Amino acid sequence: MQEIIRDILAGNTNRFREIVSKYSDDLLRVAYHFARNWDDAREWTQITFVKCFENLRRYDPQRPFAPWLYRIHVNVCKSHARRAKRYESLTEGAINLHSAPHSETQVDESERIHAQIARLPLKQRTAFILIEIEGMSSAEAAFAMGCKDSTARVHLARAKDTLRKQLTDMGIGNDTLL
């Protein structure tokens, strides 16, 4: 990876395609967990690559590249997720007035679980997505989140506790869930 980055910084910008090719699927999947929408996830992933390219000179080649890229991506996802949540709360009342009611039995269990993950506070959701869903170590997730390893583990534990309670209250799983 270091050779690719050196070439890009030396002017061979076509090599940036190799970075996009290597990381796009993983970043897209992470973005989807924040957005719950493939179009937004693709847009947020593109924004990440643009920011990566623009800031490549700031990358410290003594450190691993992937955590640096994930940190950019998590920041993009969190920023856009906050905006989406604000927009959703502004429009929610109007949508609820015009939409037909539906029972929770119409929504399958996995969607109910994903809905509860989406309701977690942003730091908890980020830790849960990166560690539990994407399989990062707590140290890798902490770097991407811009916090200490122990802080990432605390956010994960709180996320699991919250999800366990919410899902148990909904009749999904049992006390051994998560």
Sine and cosine of phi, psi and omega as CSV:
sin_phi,cos_phi,sin_psi,cos_psi,sin_omega,cos_omega
0.00,0.00,-0.60,0.80,-0.03,-1.00
-0.88,0.48,-0.62,0.79,0.02,-1.00
-0.91,0.42,-0.66,0.75,0.02,-1.00
-0.88,0.48,-0.71,0.70,-0.02,-1.00
-0.91,0.42,-0.66,0.75,0.05,-1.00
-0.87,0.49,-0.68,0.74,0.01,-1.00
-0.90,0.44,-0.67,0.74,0.01,-1.00
-0.88,0.47,-0.73,0.68,-0.01,-1.00
-0.91,0.40,-0.41,0.91,0.04,-1.00
-0.99,0.10,-0.05,1.00,0.07,-1.00
0.89,-0.46,-0.17,0.98,0.01,-1.00
-1.00,0.05,0.96,0.28,-0.09,-1.00
-0.93,0.37,-0.27,0.96,0.05,-1.00
-0.89,0.45,-0.41,0.91,-0.01,-1.00
-0.94,0.34,-0.25,0.97,0.04,-1.00
-0.88,0.47,-0.43,0.90,0.05,-1.00
-0.85,0.52,-0.51,0.86,0.01,-1.00
-0.92,0.39,-0.61,0.79,0.05,-1.00
-0.92,0.40,-0.72,0.69,0.01,-1.00
-0.86,0.51,-0.72,0.69,-0.02,-1.00
-0.88,0.48,-0.67,0.74,-0.06,-1.00
-0.94,0.34,-0.61,0.79,-0.17,-0.99
-0.94,-0.34,-0.18,0.98,-0.16,-0.99
-0.88,0.47,-0.68,0.73,-0.02,-1.00
-0.90,0.44,-0.69,0.72,-0.01,-1.00
-0.91,0.41,-0.69,0.72,0.00,-1.00
-0.92,0.39,-0.62,0.79,0.02,-1.00
-0.88,0.47,-0.67,0.74,0.01,-1.00
-0.89,0.46,-0.69,0.72,0.04,-1.00
-0.88,0.48,-0.72,0.69,-0.01,-1.00
-0.88,0.48,-0.61,0.80,0.01,-1.00
-0.88,0.47,-0.61,0.79,0.00,-1.00
-0.91,0.42,-0.47,0.88,0.08,-1.00
-0.99,0.14,-0.69,0.73,-0.14,-0.99
-1.00,0.07,-0.55,0.84,-0.11,-0.99
0.85,0.53,0.52,0.86,-0.04,-1.00
-0.39,-0.92,0.84,-0.54,-0.09,-1.00
-0.92,0.39,-0.57,0.82,0.01,-1.00
-0.90,0.44,-0.73,0.68,0.04,-1.00
-0.90,0.44,-0.66,0.75,0.00,-1.00
-0.87,0.50,-0.67,0.74,0.04,-1.00
-0.90,0.44,-0.67,0.74,0.01,-1.00
-0.89,0.45,-0.72,0.70,-0.02,-1.00
-0.91,0.42,-0.58,0.81,0.03,-1.00
-0.93,0.38,-0.65,0.76,0.07,-1.00
-0.88,0.47,-0.69,0.73,0.03,-1.00
-0.86,0.51,-0.65,0.76,0.04,-1.00
-0.86,0.51,-0.72,0.69,-0.02,-1.00
-0.91,0.41,-0.60,0.80,0.06,-1.00
-0.89,0.46,-0.73,0.69,0.01,-1.00
-0.90,0.45,-0.63,0.78,0.04,-1.00
-0.87,0.49,-0.75,0.66,-0.02,-1.00
-0.88,0.48,-0.71,0.71,-0.03,-1.00
-0.91,0.42,-0.48,0.88,-0.09,-1.00
-0.94,-0.33,0.21,0.98,-0.07,-1.00
-0.86,0.52,-0.51,0.86,0.03,-1.00
-0.91,0.42,-0.40,0.92,0.00,-1.00
-0.99,0.13,-0.24,0.97,-0.01,-1.00
-0.91,0.42,0.71,-0.70,0.03,-1.00
-1.00,-0.03,0.95,-0.32,-0.06,-1.00
-0.91,0.41,-0.16,0.99,0.06,-1.00
-0.98,0.19,-0.20,0.98,-0.02,-1.00
-0.94,-0.35,0.37,-0.93,0.05,-1.00
-0.90,0.44,0.57,-0.82,-0.06,-1.00
-0.97,0.25,-0.71,0.71,-0.12,-0.99
-0.83,0.56,-0.74,0.67,0.02,-1.00
-0.88,0.47,-0.56,0.83,0.05,-1.00
-0.89,0.45,-0.71,0.70,0.01,-1.00
-0.91,0.42,-0.68,0.74,0.02,-1.00
-0.90,0.44,-0.56,0.83,0.03,-1.00
-0.90,0.44,-0.69,0.73,0.07,-1.00
-0.86,0.51,-0.72,0.69,-0.07,-1.00
-0.90,0.43,-0.70,0.71,0.02,-1.00
-0.88,0.48,-0.65,0.76,0.03,-1.00
-0.89,0.45,-0.65,0.76,0.05,-1.00
-0.89,0.45,-0.74,0.67,-0.03,-1.00
-0.89,0.45,-0.70,0.71,0.00,-1.00
-0.89,0.46,-0.68,0.73,-0.01,-1.00
-0.88,0.47,-0.73,0.68,-0.01,-1.00
-0.95,0.30,-0.54,0.84,0.05,-1.00
-0.91,0.42,-0.63,0.78,0.05,-1.00
-0.88,0.47,-0.71,0.71,0.01,-1.00
-0.88,0.47,-0.68,0.73,-0.01,-1.00
-0.89,0.45,-0.64,0.77,0.00,-1.00
-0.91,0.42,-0.67,0.74,0.04,-1.00
-0.88,0.47,-0.69,0.72,0.01,-1.00
-0.90,0.44,-0.69,0.73,-0.01,-1.00
-0.87,0.48,-0.68,0.73,-0.01,-1.00
-0.93,0.37,-0.52,0.85,0.04,-1.00
-0.94,0.34,-0.61,0.79,-0.07,-1.00
-1.00,-0.08,-0.20,0.98,-0.09,-1.00
-0.85,0.53,-0.70,0.71,-0.01,-1.00
-0.86,0.51,-0.70,0.72,-0.01,-1.00
-0.91,0.40,-0.65,0.76,-0.01,-1.00
-0.92,0.40,-0.69,0.73,-0.02,-1.00
-0.88,0.47,-0.52,0.86,0.02,-1.00
-0.93,0.38,-0.49,0.87,-0.12,-0.99
-0.96,-0.28,-0.10,0.99,-0.06,-1.00
-0.98,-0.17,0.54,-0.84,0.02,-1.00
-0.97,0.25,0.63,-0.77,0.02,-1.00
-0.93,0.38,0.51,-0.86,0.06,-1.00
-0.66,-0.75,0.50,-0.87,-0.02,-1.00
-1.00,0.10,0.38,-0.93,0.00,-1.00
-0.92,0.38,-0.32,0.95,0.01,-1.00
-0.94,0.35,-0.30,0.96,0.03,-1.00
-0.98,0.21,-0.29,0.96,-0.02,-1.00
-0.98,-0.18,0.80,-0.60,-0.04,-1.00
-0.94,0.33,0.30,-0.96,-0.14,-0.99
-0.86,0.51,-0.65,0.76,-0.03,-1.00
-0.91,0.42,-0.59,0.81,0.05,-1.00
-0.92,0.39,-0.59,0.81,0.05,-1.00
-0.91,0.40,-0.62,0.78,0.04,-1.00
-0.91,0.41,-0.73,0.68,0.01,-1.00
-0.88,0.47,-0.57,0.82,0.04,-1.00
-0.90,0.43,-0.61,0.79,0.03,-1.00
-0.94,0.34,-0.60,0.80,0.07,-1.00
-0.88,0.47,-0.68,0.73,-0.01,-1.00
-0.90,0.43,-0.40,0.92,-0.01,-1.00
-1.00,0.08,-0.15,0.99,0.02,-1.00
-0.90,0.44,0.49,-0.87,0.15,-0.99
-0.83,0.56,0.52,-0.86,-0.17,-0.99
-0.82,0.57,-0.68,0.73,-0.01,-1.00
-0.92,0.40,-0.65,0.76,0.04,-1.00
-0.92,0.40,-0.68,0.73,0.00,-1.00
-0.89,0.46,-0.67,0.74,0.00,-1.00
-0.88,0.48,-0.74,0.67,0.01,-1.00
-0.88,0.48,-0.69,0.72,-0.02,-1.00
-0.89,0.45,-0.72,0.70,-0.01,-1.00
-0.89,0.46,-0.76,0.64,-0.09,-1.00
-0.93,0.38,-0.67,0.74,-0.10,-0.99
-1.00,0.04,-0.79,0.61,-0.10,-1.00
-0.98,0.17,-0.65,0.76,-0.07,-1.00
-1.00,0.02,-0.72,0.70,-0.05,-1.00
-1.00,0.02,-0.21,0.98,0.09,-1.00
0.98,0.21,0.35,0.94,0.06,-1.00
-0.95,0.31,0.42,-0.91,0.16,-0.99
-0.95,0.30,0.30,-0.95,0.02,-1.00
-0.91,0.42,-0.51,0.86,0.03,-1.00
-0.92,0.39,-0.68,0.73,0.03,-1.00
-0.90,0.43,-0.70,0.72,0.01,-1.00
-0.90,0.44,-0.64,0.77,0.01,-1.00
-0.88,0.48,-0.68,0.73,0.03,-1.00
-0.89,0.46,-0.71,0.70,0.00,-1.00
-0.89,0.45,-0.52,0.85,-0.02,-1.00
-1.00,0.05,-0.23,0.97,-0.01,-1.00
0.97,0.24,0.61,0.80,0.00,-1.00
-0.64,-0.77,0.00,-1.00,0.04,-1.00
-0.98,0.22,0.40,-0.92,0.04,-1.00
-0.83,0.55,-0.72,0.70,-0.02,-1.00
-0.89,0.45,-0.57,0.82,0.02,-1.00
-0.92,0.38,-0.67,0.74,0.04,-1.00
-0.88,0.48,-0.65,0.76,0.01,-1.00
-0.92,0.40,-0.59,0.81,0.05,-1.00
-0.91,0.42,-0.71,0.71,0.03,-1.00
-0.87,0.50,-0.65,0.76,0.02,-1.00
-0.90,0.43,-0.72,0.70,-0.01,-1.00
-0.88,0.48,-0.67,0.74,0.02,-1.00
-0.91,0.42,-0.64,0.77,0.04,-1.00
-0.88,0.47,-0.70,0.71,0.01,-1.00
-0.90,0.44,-0.67,0.74,0.03,-1.00
-0.88,0.48,-0.72,0.69,0.00,-1.00
-0.89,0.46,-0.73,0.69,0.00,-1.00
-0.90,0.44,-0.68,0.73,0.00,-1.00
-0.84,0.55,-0.73,0.69,-0.02,-1.00
-0.92,0.40,-0.74,0.67,-0.04,-1.00
-0.89,0.46,-0.70,0.71,-0.05,-1.00
-0.95,0.32,-0.59,0.81,0.06,-1.00
-0.90,0.43,-0.67,0.74,0.05,-1.00
-0.88,0.47,-0.50,0.87,0.01,-1.00
-1.00,0.09,-0.08,1.00,-0.01,-1.00
0.99,0.11,0.31,0.95,0.02,-1.00
-0.97,-0.26,0.82,-0.58,0.02,-1.00
0.97,0.24,-0.31,-0.95,0.03,-1.00
-0.53,-0.85,-0.26,-0.97,-0.06,-1.00
-0.92,0.40,-0.25,0.97,0.02,-1.00
-1.00,-0.01,-0.01,1.00,0.01,-1.00
-0.89,0.46,0.68,-0.74,0.02,-1.00
0.89,0.46,0.00,0.00,0.00,0.00
